[in-house]
Amino acid sequence: MRRRVLAPPVHAALDPPHPAAPTPRAHFDPKQGWFRKIERATSLFLSRHIWQLIPGMRIPYGVILSRYFTVSEAEVPVPGLPAAFDRLRVLFVSDIHAGPFLSRDLLWQVVDELAGLHADVVIHGGDIATSNVREVAAHVATLMRLRAPLGVYGVLGNHDHYTHDLDGLTGLLESCGVRMLDNTAVALERDGARIALAGIDDWNVGAPDLPGALAEAARVAPGAPVILASHNPDAFFDAAARGVSLVLSGHTHGGQVRIPGRPVFVRMSRYRLDEGRYYKDAAQLIVSRGVGVSGIPLRLWCSPEVLLVTLRK
């Protein structure tokens, strides 16, 4: 019997979307910049060789996750959405970061809460691992419990690539009932109507093929709106230009460690797409802060989060 430590999650309405501009940052490029290379190498070294050797490393973040876990909700109008999909509920779970900071019991309780949301579709938004596949294997029983009537899907994040065993990781996730969307798409069908759900590989270290994924979306659901899962939000502007209605992303952790009223210090998006809702023309983007952490076992003024998105006609 698991001792209950997770408080009831905070349910919060996301703010309305604000405009996004494709103006890259001048410094600290999150893909090739020197600062991000040092930060990334340090984080991986600590996760692989240091944190796992220190007793009690799951306690600090366990306290934060158990007290401040948030379900952020939004209703998103989708042009051309078939009436059968009006009020479709999409649960987006990103950046679990199984590893030295996340206990099995606590993630089990998080999934208990998520299962009670009765979403129609579940999407894992990448970075389910931190540095190796063994971390995820410890949570197989938990991951298998997250189900949805229209399916459970997933995309890869940069930390999933850092495992250097994508075949092992994707095989493990698919054994848990997660259908991986690696530069491809599926049709979601309800009452004879269809929409397309597409997913692409990680923008930083993967091989994303947005045209290929959207070509498959057009094949399986011709003329239907497209929802895109991309771990990295920087795919948004290309997706918007290609007619995607909604992009769901993670990766940024919302900054993870914030100073109230100040900009994000460690930025993961070259376009400052840090958290929340954005729009460009008719397309919308929602960026989740994610469930877990990496680098250090802390979140400050930046609560852990999943997204519950309701599509509206």
N, C-alpha and C positions, 0 to 999 in steps of 0.2 A: 504493500500500500504506500503510495507516494504522499509525503507530507506536503500539504497545500501551502505554498508560499506566495503564489502569484495573486496580487490584488486584482479586483475587477478592472479590466482595461478602461482607460479614458477614451470616450467616444468624442471626436472633435470634427467639426465641419471645416473642410479646407476653404481658404479664402478664394474669392473669384480669381480667374486667371489674369495675369498681367502680360504685357507684350514682351516677346523675346526678340533679340536682335543678334544676327550672326556676326558679331564683332569679337574676334578672338582676343584673349588677354595678351598684353604686351610682354609680360614676364612670367616665369615659372610655368611654362607650358606643361600641362599634366601628362602629355605623352612622351615628350623628348627632353623636357627641361631638366637642368641639373638638379634642382631642388627635389623634384618628384623622383628622379632616379635614386638619389640618396635616401629619401624617405621610404621608398618601396623596398630597397635592398635591406635597410635596417629593420623594417617591419617583418620581412620574411625571415631574416636571420634570427630575430628574437622569437618568432613563432615556432620555428623549426628546432632551435637549439637551446633556448633559454627558458621561456615561460613554462613549457611543459615540465621542466625539472623543479619548479618552485612550488611547494605545497600551498594550497589555498588560493591559487590564482583565479578560480572560478567565483570566489566570494565577492570581490568588489563589483564586478558587472552583474552578478546575480542579484545583488541588492538593488541596483539601478533598474534592471529589466523587470524585476518583480513589482516595483513600485510605480514605474512611469510608462509601462507599455501602453501604446496608443493605437487605436483604430481610427484612422483619418478617412472621412467619408466625403464623397462629392457626387453630384448628379451632372452628367456630361451630355449635352445635346449632340447627336450625331446626325449630320445631314444624310438623308436617304436611308435611315435605319428602318428596316421592316417592322411593321406593327408587332409582329410576334416577338421581337427582341426588346420592345419597350419595357423598361424596368429590369433588364437583365443585370444581375449583380456579379461583378468581376472582383475576385480577391487577388491582390497582387502582393506577394511575399518575397522580399528581396533581401540580400545580404545577411543571410542567417549566420554565416561565418562559424560553422562548426569548428571547434578547435579548443585551445587552452582556456578560453574564457567562458564557455557555454556548457552548463551542466545538462545531462540527459533529462533529469527530472524536470528542470525548469522549461526546457523546450517542449517536453511532453505536455506540460500545463498550458503553454502558449498555444499549442496545436488544439488542445481541448477547447480553448476559447474560440479559435478560428473555425473549428468544425461547427460550433454553435451559431455562427453567422449565416449558415445555410446559403453560401454563395452558389451561383449557377456554374461558374467557371473559376478555376484556380490557376494562377500563373506564378511560377517561381522565377524571379527576376535575375538570377545569377549570383555568384559568390556564395554558393551554398557551402563551399569548402573555404579553408584559409590557406593551407599549404600542402595537404596530402589527403588521399582518399580515405585513409583509416579514420580520419576525423568524422567523415560523413557516415561511414559504416556503423559507427557507434550509435547513430540515430535512426537506423533503418526502421525499427518498429514504430517510431514516432511518425516518420514521413509517410509510411504506408496508411496511416489513419486519416490523412487529409484527402478527402474525396469530394467530387462535385458531379452533378448530373450530366453536364456537358464536357467533363473531362478535366484533367490536371496536366498542365504543360510547363515547359521550362526552357530557359536559354542559358548560355554560358557567360560567366563573368571573367574578369582578369584573374582573380584568385583561383578560379577553377582551372585555368590554364597553368597556373603556377604549380599545380599538382604533378604536371608532366605525365599524367595518365588519364587523358580524356576518355579513352575507350573504357577504362575501368570505372571512371566516375559516371559516364553516361549509362553504362550497363547497369550500374548499381541503382541509379535514379529510375531507369526504366523498369527495373524489377520492383520498385516501390510504386509503380503506376504512373510515373511522370513521363509524358511523351515529350521528348526534346525537339525543339524547333531550331535547327541549326541551318540558317539561311533557307528556310522553307516555310510553308504555310499549310493550314488545315481549314476546312469549312466547318463552322459551327451551325448546326441545323436545328430548327425549332418550328413545328407546325408547318413544314414544307418550305419555310424561308431559310435563307442562308446569309451569314456574314463571314468574313475571312479573318482568321487570327494568324499573323505572321510573326516570325522570330528570326533575329540575326545574331551572329557571333559577336564576341566582344570587340569593340572599336580599338582598344589600346593594344592588345597583344594577340587578338584572334585574326580571322580572315572574313570580315563581314561582307556579305553580298546582298545588299538591299535590292538591286534590280532583279536578281534571281529569286529572292523571297517574294517580291511583289508579282513577278511573272507567275509563280505558283499560286499566289492568292487569286489572280485573275483567272487562272485555269479552274480552280476548285470552286470559286464563287464569283462567276462573271458579273461585273457591274455592281457588286455588293460593297458596302463600306469595309475598310480594312483597319483592324486594330493591330498595332505593332508592339511587340515586346523587344526592347533593346536595353541590355544592362547599362550601357553608357548613354546618357541623355544627349550627347553631342551629335547623335544621328538624327536629331529632330528636324533640322532645317532641310536636309536632303529628303527626309520622309515627307515633310509638308509639301515640298515642291513636287513630289511624285503622287500627291493626292491621298496620302494616308490621313485618316480622320482623327486617330488618337494614338499617341505613343505613351507607353508606360515604361518607366526606367527607375533605376536605383543608383548604385555605385558611389554616390557622393557622401553618404552617411549624413547629409545635411551639414557637413563640416565636422561632426562628431564632438569636437570641443569648441565651444563658442564663448564669446564674451558678449553679454547682452548689449544690443544696440550697435555692435561693430560688425564689419564684414567677416565672412568666412576666412579663416587663416590658411588652412590647408585645403585648397580648392581642387576638386577632382574634375571639374568641367572647364574646358577652355572658353566657354561662352557664359560662365557664371550662372549656369542652370543648376542651382544648389539644392532646392527643395520646393515642393508645392506645384502650383499650376501656372502654365504659360500658354500663350497662343501665338500663332503666326498664320495670317490669313484665316482659312477655315479649319486649320488643324489645331489640336490641343496636345499638350504634353503635361504629364504629371510625374514628378520625381519624388520617390519615397526615400525617407531617411534610413530605412532598413531596420532589421531586427537586431543584428549583432554589431560587433565592433572588431577592428583589427588594429594592430600596432600596440595599443595600450588598452587596458580593461576599463575604460572610462567613457562616459558621455556627460558633457556639461552643457546645460541649457540647450539640449538637443535630444529630445526623448526618442526612444526606439519606436518604430512605426511600421504598420502595414496599411495598405490602401484598400478600401472597399468602394468601388466605383460602380455607380448605377447608370447604365446607358438610357438615354431618353430619346424618343422619337422627335 
